[in-house]
Amino acid sequence: QVQPVESGGGLVQPGGSLRLSCALSGSIFSINVMGWYRQAPGKLRELVARIITGGSTYYADSVRGRFTISRDNAKNTVYLQMNSLKPEDTAVYYCNIVGAGFDIWGQGTQVTVSS
């Protein structure tokens, strides 16, 4: 069974950086979209960034210029480099991978930005 494994969350001070990783284990025929979402307490889950086959990217306005999404197709892994972190970036971050016949989510990783 295909299962994403996330890593890289943690506690960081405002202005700091973190890098999230989401590695997809198992046999994958084709991946179309790899993305990151986040959900803060009391709020709806929101799209942070996504990257599609071919390399086109999308970023939420709140993170554009600070976050960078990338993927390693050979490793079936998607990354989210987060710089200049703000307290409002605090949330559980989830990776989402969509392909031919599947739409799967990671278990979530906590990111806390606080001094």
Buried (B, 14 or more C-beta within 10 A) or exposed (E): EEEBBBEBBEEBEEEBEBBBBBBBEEEBEEBEBBBBBBBBEEEEBEEBBBBBEEEEBBBBEEBEEBBBBBBEEEEBBBBBBBBEBEEEBBBBBBBBBBBEEBEBBBEBBEBBBEE
